[in-house]
């Protein structure tokens, strides 16, 4: 299919050695892993050690539950935990990433977006970005501009395409996350890269300019396609652009 590496979402019930063996067998670089924040916070060093055993280059904080997000009492405390996770990752040669959604694009008292506040509070040596272009777009910002904003601090960029009409609610249910029920006033669906509304060539150019080492295809839902068909379509589209 033409993919060079893979970003995991947990260990899928396997032991680290088993995951490593599978990746070695299929010839995929163990690039990164999305590890639930609660799991990391509960046992920072032990959890990081599991992914070190696999050979991961990056660990990403993938998502914050509603009680942990910007605007809650716990948010500032969580930033300190992010710092501690980054320190533990550094000790074993792993780089910590923070993967955004749209809820980090609310303003802090100082006028910064919460996402920018996170990166201003923790040095780049301990925390790098993993800009998800879908959620940046949903938040009303231009993905390519936001990637360039973090030039030198954007080693991994998430390529995610979508189609949207109106103001759809409960988009997080599309990635398996329960949220407060809201009235639907539009349509939203994830699509293979190059088949939605994103300006992918601009994003790729910005990724190069920002010094990204990897761009990662993320396909949350495939809809009427088989998941592997969707990721194949994404890869073929990227090949058509010379990637």
VMD Tcl script that draws the C-alpha trace (Angstrom):
set ca {
  {0.00 0.00 0.00}
  {2.98 2.25 0.56}
  {2.87 3.33 4.19}
  {6.22 3.58 5.97}
  {5.14 3.64 9.60}
  {2.17 3.41 11.92}
  {0.73 5.35 14.81}
  {-0.96 3.10 17.35}
  {-3.98 3.80 19.53}
  {-3.02 1.75 22.57}
  {-1.76 -1.83 22.57}
  {-4.93 -3.60 21.37}
  {-4.79 -6.08 24.24}
  {-1.30 -7.25 23.27}
  {2.00 -7.17 25.11}
  {4.63 -4.69 23.89}
  {6.85 -7.49 22.60}
  {3.94 -8.90 20.59}
  {3.19 -5.52 19.04}
  {6.86 -5.07 18.16}
  {6.96 -8.51 16.53}
  {3.94 -7.71 14.35}
  {5.41 -4.40 13.22}
  {8.76 -6.03 12.48}
  {7.01 -8.71 10.44}
  {5.08 -6.26 8.26}
  {7.94 -3.77 8.01}
  {6.27 -0.72 9.57}
  {8.19 1.80 11.66}
  {6.72 2.13 15.17}
  {6.27 5.86 14.82}
  {3.94 6.97 17.56}
  {1.21 5.91 19.93}
  {-1.90 7.68 21.17}
  {-2.03 6.79 24.85}
  {-5.01 7.86 26.98}
  {-4.12 10.70 29.32}
  {-5.66 8.88 32.29}
  {-3.48 5.84 31.61}
  {-0.34 7.94 31.40}
  {-1.17 9.95 34.52}
  {-1.86 6.81 36.57}
  {1.59 5.31 35.92}
  {3.79 7.64 33.94}
  {7.08 5.75 33.96}
  {5.51 2.30 33.62}
  {3.33 3.31 30.68}
  {6.16 5.10 28.89}
  {8.37 2.02 29.38}
  {5.86 -0.14 27.50}
  {6.10 2.01 24.40}
  {9.86 2.30 24.71}
  {9.97 -1.51 24.48}
  {8.17 -1.33 21.14}
  {10.61 1.30 19.89}
  {8.20 4.22 19.64}
  {9.67 7.56 18.64}
  {6.71 9.56 19.95}
  {3.91 9.28 22.49}
  {0.89 11.54 22.01}
  {-1.62 12.76 24.55}
  {-4.59 12.15 22.28}
  {-7.69 13.60 23.94}
  {-8.95 15.18 27.13}
  {-12.21 14.12 28.71}
  {-14.67 16.92 29.39}
  {-13.68 17.16 33.05}
  {-10.02 17.68 32.08}
  {-10.39 20.27 29.33}
  {-9.69 23.99 29.15}
  {-12.24 25.89 31.20}
  {-12.27 23.32 34.01}
  {-10.56 23.47 37.39}
  {-8.35 20.51 36.49}
  {-6.92 21.96 33.29}
  {-4.05 23.89 34.86}
  {-3.19 20.90 37.04}
  {-3.14 18.72 33.94}
  {-0.57 20.96 32.28}
  {1.82 20.14 35.11}
  {1.14 16.44 34.54}
  {1.90 16.94 30.83}
  {5.27 18.33 31.93}
  {5.95 15.28 34.09}
  {5.05 12.94 31.23}
  {7.37 14.87 28.93}
  {10.22 14.51 31.40}
  {9.66 10.75 31.67}
  {9.60 10.45 27.88}
  {12.82 12.45 27.55}
  {14.62 10.11 29.91}
  {14.11 7.18 27.54}
  {14.52 9.02 24.24}
  {10.83 9.43 23.36}
  {9.28 12.76 22.35}
  {5.92 13.71 23.86}
  {3.28 15.20 21.56}
  {-0.04 16.88 22.27}
  {-2.76 16.04 19.74}
  {-5.40 18.73 19.49}
  {-9.13 18.71 18.90}
  {-11.29 21.80 18.59}
  {-12.01 22.31 22.29}
  {-8.51 23.71 22.88}
  {-9.49 26.69 20.74}
  {-11.16 28.58 23.54}
  {-9.55 31.69 24.96}
  {-7.70 31.71 28.25}
  {-7.88 34.78 30.54}
  {-4.68 36.10 28.92}
  {-6.30 35.99 25.47}
  {-4.39 32.96 24.19}
  {-6.07 29.90 22.78}
  {-5.80 27.11 25.34}
  {-3.74 25.11 22.83}
  {-1.20 27.91 22.55}
  {-1.25 28.30 26.31}
  {-0.24 24.66 26.75}
  {2.76 25.14 24.47}
  {3.72 28.41 26.13}
  {3.71 26.80 29.58}
  {5.78 23.75 28.65}
  {9.11 24.08 26.81}
  {9.54 22.54 23.39}
  {12.16 20.21 24.86}
  {9.36 18.50 26.81}
  {6.35 18.84 24.50}
  {5.94 19.05 20.73}
  {2.83 19.56 18.63}
  {0.79 17.03 16.72}
  {-1.47 19.35 14.75}
  {-4.67 17.62 13.65}
  {-5.77 19.57 10.60}
  {-9.40 18.46 10.80}
  {-10.01 19.90 14.25}
  {-8.03 23.06 13.51}
  {-10.33 23.64 10.55}
  {-13.47 22.83 12.57}
  {-12.30 25.40 15.14}
  {-12.24 28.06 12.43}
  {-8.49 28.34 11.90}
  {-6.44 27.67 8.75}
  {-4.51 24.39 9.19}
  {-1.50 25.38 7.06}
  {-1.10 28.63 8.98}
  {-1.31 26.85 12.31}
  {1.32 24.31 11.30}
  {3.69 27.09 10.27}
  {3.03 28.84 13.56}
  {4.85 25.96 15.23}
  {7.77 25.71 12.84}
  {10.50 23.71 14.53}
  {7.97 22.25 16.96}
  {5.80 20.23 14.57}
  {7.48 16.86 13.96}
  {4.22 15.00 13.26}
  {1.15 16.34 11.45}
  {-2.22 14.57 11.32}
  {-3.77 14.49 7.86}
  {-7.51 14.16 8.27}
  {-10.08 15.12 5.65}
  {-13.79 15.69 6.10}
  {-17.00 17.00 4.60}
  {-19.26 19.33 6.54}
  {-22.56 21.08 5.96}
  {-24.11 23.54 8.39}
  {-23.33 23.17 12.10}
  {-23.41 19.45 12.93}
  {-23.48 18.47 16.59}
  {-21.93 15.53 18.42}
  {-19.03 15.10 16.00}
  {-17.11 13.29 18.74}
  {-19.60 10.44 18.62}
  {-18.09 9.69 15.20}
  {-14.87 8.74 16.97}
  {-16.63 6.67 19.62}
  {-16.85 9.29 22.37}
  {-20.08 9.99 24.22}
  {-20.94 13.68 24.51}
  {-23.87 15.77 25.66}
  {-26.71 15.36 23.20}
  {-27.31 18.39 21.00}
  {-29.70 19.04 18.18}
  {-28.25 18.24 14.78}
  {-28.29 21.14 12.34}
  {-25.95 19.83 9.66}
  {-23.87 16.98 8.32}
  {-20.34 15.87 9.08}
  {-18.32 12.89 7.89}
  {-14.67 11.95 7.80}
  {-13.29 11.18 4.35}
  {-10.10 9.77 2.83}
  {-7.37 12.36 2.45}
  {-7.95 14.35 -0.73}
  {-11.66 13.56 -0.91}
  {-12.98 16.21 1.44}
  {-12.78 19.94 2.06}
  {-9.17 20.27 3.21}
  {-6.48 22.02 1.16}
  {-4.10 19.09 1.42}
  {-1.37 20.48 -0.91}
  {-1.18 23.61 1.26}
  {-0.97 21.49 4.41}
  {1.83 19.36 2.97}
  {3.78 22.45 1.92}
  {3.34 23.93 5.39}
  {4.45 20.66 6.98}
  {7.69 20.78 5.00}
  {8.21 24.44 5.88}
  {7.63 23.68 9.57}
  {10.17 20.85 9.57}
  {7.75 17.96 10.02}
  {9.35 14.54 9.94}
  {6.11 12.61 9.44}
  {2.61 13.20 8.16}
  {0.09 10.67 9.44}
  {-3.10 9.65 7.68}
  {-5.89 9.37 10.24}
  {-9.19 7.84 9.15}
  {-11.62 7.90 12.07}
  {-14.57 6.52 10.12}
  {-14.73 4.98 6.65}
  {-18.54 5.11 6.26}
  {-19.61 3.05 3.24}
  {-16.03 1.94 2.54}
  {-13.94 -0.72 4.17}
  {-11.34 0.95 6.42}
  {-8.44 -0.43 4.41}
  {-10.02 0.86 1.21}
  {-10.19 4.33 2.73}
  {-6.56 4.36 3.83}
  {-5.53 3.03 0.42}
  {-7.40 5.89 -1.25}
  {-5.58 8.34 0.99}
  {-2.21 6.82 0.13}
  {-2.91 6.83 -3.60}
  {-3.95 10.47 -3.42}
  {-0.72 11.38 -1.64}
  {1.28 9.45 -4.24}
  {-0.44 11.50 -6.94}
  {1.06 14.58 -5.27}
  {4.51 13.03 -5.22}
  {4.42 11.83 -1.62}
}
mol new
graphics top color blue
foreach p $ca { graphics top sphere $p radius 0.5 }
foreach p [lrange $ca 0 end-1] q [lrange $ca 1 end] { graphics top cylinder $p $q radius 0.2 }
display resetview
